[in-house]
Amino acid sequence: MSPIDVRSPKHCDEKGYNFSVEKVLPIKKLFFGFSTIFLSILSFIFLLYLTLHPTKPNFTLREADIYQLNLSGPRRLLNSSIQLTLVSKNPNKKVGIYYDELQVYASYKGQQITLYTSLPPFYQGHEDSNFLSASLIGNGLPVDPSFGYEVQRDQSAGKLVMNLKASGRLRWKVGTWVSGRYRFNVDCVAIMPFGPSLPAGPLSFRQGAQCSTTL
């Protein structure tokens, strides 16, 4: 029969086999401490993501008036004059918006028909709305040779379709934290009555239209 070696805790301690509970507990406490910190950080990042994942601003074309849109000179250069009003709305309940840059222009059949008009920078609070008015001018602008033909086609159809666009850069604000700059683009479509007999005043758009915004 083989001898049975029964070692006492005292004997193990003398030989260097000390597996006391006192040495294991600090390791467990350290593990649970790191786990708690790690979960807290994950929760904070998740809440921060929910807070800082704002909804893009909404733009509406409230009204537009075309005072001038004609070709002149032997080179058939375009002269244009357009007045418009946009409404910008911040749909976010906890996020403000800094508009650092905002430029507006008009486009017809894919051609830019006015110069860029810059609007002053402004801050938009939570769920606030702002009216933005701009005068768009184009003097002696080169356009495609088919421009006059396209305008005549719209007049025959009884309506003129024009795109009023905006582009710029914005920043999000949450509390005292402000994000980096993000580029955005706005496209509004104005459909104006344009019959054979021209009105005494400008061609006008008054129906209001929701614009598309890309960020």
C-alpha positions as CSV (number, residue, x, y, z in Angstrom):
1,M,0.0,0.0,0.0
2,S,1.4,3.4,-0.9
3,P,1.9,5.9,1.8
4,I,-0.6,8.9,2.0
5,D,1.1,12.2,2.2
6,V,-1.2,14.6,4.1
7,R,0.2,18.1,4.3
8,S,-1.0,20.5,6.9
9,P,-1.6,24.2,6.1
10,K,1.5,25.0,8.3
11,H,3.6,22.6,6.3
12,C,2.4,24.2,3.0
13,D,3.3,27.6,4.3
14,E,6.8,26.4,5.2
15,K,7.3,25.0,1.7
16,G,6.0,28.2,-0.1
17,Y,2.5,26.9,-1.0
18,N,0.6,29.7,0.6
19,F,-2.9,30.1,-1.1
20,S,-4.5,32.0,1.7
21,V,-8.0,33.6,1.2
22,E,-6.5,37.0,2.2
23,K,-4.4,37.1,-0.9
24,V,-7.2,36.1,-3.3
25,L,-9.7,38.7,-2.1
26,P,-7.8,41.8,-3.2
27,I,-7.6,40.3,-6.7
28,K,-11.3,39.8,-6.8
29,K,-12.0,43.3,-5.5
30,L,-9.6,44.7,-8.2
31,F,-11.4,42.7,-10.9
32,F,-14.8,43.9,-9.8
33,G,-13.5,47.5,-9.6
34,F,-12.2,47.4,-13.1
35,S,-15.5,45.8,-14.4
36,T,-17.5,48.5,-12.7
37,I,-15.4,51.3,-14.3
38,F,-15.5,49.7,-17.7
39,L,-19.3,49.3,-17.6
40,S,-19.7,52.9,-16.5
41,I,-17.5,54.1,-19.4
42,L,-19.6,52.1,-21.8
43,S,-22.8,53.5,-20.4
44,F,-21.5,57.0,-20.6
45,I,-20.4,56.5,-24.3
46,F,-23.8,55.1,-25.1
47,L,-25.6,58.0,-23.5
48,L,-23.3,60.5,-25.2
49,Y,-24.0,58.9,-28.5
50,L,-27.7,59.2,-28.0
51,T,-27.3,62.8,-27.0
52,L,-24.8,63.8,-29.7
53,H,-26.6,62.1,-32.6
54,P,-28.6,65.1,-33.5
55,T,-31.3,65.4,-36.2
56,K,-30.4,67.5,-39.2
57,P,-32.0,71.0,-39.4
58,N,-35.2,71.5,-41.5
59,F,-35.5,74.1,-44.1
60,T,-38.7,75.4,-45.8
61,L,-39.0,77.7,-48.7
62,R,-41.6,80.3,-47.6
63,E,-41.7,82.5,-50.6
64,A,-39.8,83.5,-53.7
65,D,-40.1,86.3,-56.3
66,I,-38.3,86.6,-59.7
67,Y,-37.9,90.2,-60.7
68,Q,-35.6,89.7,-63.6
69,L,-34.6,86.7,-65.8
70,N,-33.6,87.7,-69.3
71,L,-30.8,87.4,-71.8
72,S,-29.1,90.4,-73.2
73,G,-26.4,91.4,-75.7
74,P,-25.0,89.5,-78.7
75,R,-23.5,86.9,-76.4
76,R,-26.9,86.3,-74.8
77,L,-25.7,86.7,-71.2
78,L,-28.1,86.3,-68.3
79,N,-29.3,89.0,-66.0
80,S,-31.3,87.8,-63.0
81,S,-32.8,89.2,-59.8
82,I,-34.6,86.9,-57.2
83,Q,-35.8,87.5,-53.7
84,L,-36.5,84.6,-51.4
85,T,-37.3,83.8,-47.8
86,L,-36.3,80.5,-46.1
87,V,-37.4,79.2,-42.7
88,S,-34.7,77.2,-40.8
89,K,-35.8,75.0,-37.8
90,N,-33.7,73.2,-35.3
91,P,-35.8,70.0,-34.4
92,N,-33.4,69.0,-31.5
93,K,-34.6,69.3,-27.9
94,K,-31.1,69.3,-26.3
95,V,-28.8,70.3,-29.2
96,G,-28.1,73.9,-30.4
97,I,-26.7,74.7,-33.9
98,Y,-24.0,77.3,-34.9
99,Y,-24.4,78.2,-38.5
100,D,-20.8,79.4,-39.4
101,E,-21.3,79.6,-43.1
102,L,-24.5,79.9,-45.2
103,Q,-24.6,80.7,-48.9
104,V,-27.7,80.9,-51.1
105,Y,-28.1,80.8,-54.9
106,A,-30.6,79.9,-57.6
107,S,-30.4,77.2,-60.2
108,Y,-32.5,76.5,-63.4
109,K,-32.2,73.3,-65.4
110,G,-29.0,72.4,-63.7
111,Q,-27.4,75.8,-64.4
112,Q,-26.5,78.3,-61.7
113,I,-28.3,81.6,-62.6
114,T,-27.2,83.9,-59.7
115,L,-24.1,84.5,-57.8
116,Y,-23.7,83.2,-54.2
117,T,-25.2,85.4,-51.5
118,S,-23.7,84.9,-48.1
119,L,-25.9,85.2,-45.0
120,P,-24.4,86.3,-41.6
121,P,-23.5,83.5,-39.1
122,F,-26.0,82.9,-36.3
123,Y,-26.8,80.5,-33.4
124,Q,-30.1,78.5,-33.3
125,G,-31.3,77.3,-29.9
126,H,-33.3,74.1,-29.1
127,E,-36.4,73.8,-31.3
128,D,-36.0,77.4,-32.5
129,S,-36.9,78.7,-36.0
130,N,-35.3,81.5,-38.0
131,F,-36.5,83.5,-41.0
132,L,-33.7,83.9,-43.6
133,S,-34.1,86.4,-46.4
134,A,-31.7,86.9,-49.3
135,S,-31.5,88.8,-52.5
136,L,-29.9,86.9,-55.4
137,I,-28.4,88.8,-58.3
138,G,-26.7,87.7,-61.5
139,N,-25.3,90.2,-64.0
140,G,-23.9,89.1,-67.4
141,L,-23.7,85.4,-66.5
142,P,-22.9,83.0,-69.3
143,V,-25.5,80.2,-69.7
144,D,-26.1,77.3,-72.0
145,P,-27.3,78.3,-75.5
146,S,-30.5,76.3,-74.8
147,F,-31.4,78.5,-71.8
148,G,-33.9,80.7,-73.8
149,Y,-35.5,77.7,-75.4
150,E,-36.0,76.0,-72.0
151,V,-37.7,79.2,-70.6
152,Q,-40.0,79.3,-73.6
153,R,-40.9,75.6,-73.0
154,D,-41.8,76.3,-69.4
155,Q,-43.9,79.3,-70.5
156,S,-45.8,77.1,-72.9
157,A,-46.4,74.6,-70.2
158,G,-47.7,77.3,-67.9
159,K,-45.2,76.9,-65.1
160,L,-41.5,77.7,-64.3
161,V,-39.6,75.2,-62.1
162,M,-36.6,76.6,-60.3
163,N,-34.2,75.3,-57.6
164,L,-33.2,77.6,-54.8
165,K,-30.2,76.1,-53.0
166,A,-28.1,76.8,-49.9
167,S,-24.8,75.3,-48.6
168,G,-22.7,75.9,-45.6
169,R,-21.1,74.6,-42.4
170,L,-22.6,74.1,-39.0
171,R,-21.5,73.0,-35.5
172,W,-23.6,71.2,-32.8
173,K,-23.7,72.5,-29.3
174,V,-24.5,70.4,-26.2
175,G,-24.1,72.3,-22.9
176,T,-20.6,73.8,-23.1
177,W,-19.4,71.2,-25.6
178,V,-19.2,72.3,-29.3
179,S,-18.5,69.9,-32.2
180,G,-16.4,70.3,-35.2
181,R,-17.8,71.7,-38.5
182,Y,-20.1,69.7,-40.7
183,R,-21.0,70.6,-44.3
184,F,-24.6,70.7,-45.3
185,N,-26.6,71.3,-48.5
186,V,-30.2,72.4,-49.0
187,D,-32.3,72.1,-52.1
188,C,-35.7,73.8,-52.5
189,V,-38.0,73.5,-55.5
190,A,-40.2,76.5,-56.5
191,I,-43.0,76.0,-59.1
192,M,-44.4,79.3,-60.3
193,P,-47.3,80.1,-62.6
194,F,-45.8,81.2,-65.9
195,G,-48.4,81.6,-68.7
196,P,-48.2,83.3,-72.1
197,S,-49.2,86.6,-70.7
198,L,-46.6,87.8,-68.2
199,P,-47.9,89.3,-64.9
200,A,-47.3,93.0,-64.2
201,G,-45.3,92.2,-61.1
202,P,-42.7,89.5,-60.5
203,L,-43.2,85.8,-60.9
204,S,-44.1,84.7,-57.4
205,F,-44.1,81.5,-55.3
206,R,-46.3,81.6,-52.2
207,Q,-47.3,78.0,-51.5
208,G,-44.4,77.1,-49.2
209,A,-42.4,73.9,-49.8
210,Q,-40.3,71.6,-47.7
211,C,-36.7,71.5,-48.8
212,S,-34.4,68.5,-48.8
213,T,-31.3,68.7,-46.5
214,T,-28.2,66.6,-46.7
215,L,-25.5,66.5,-44.1
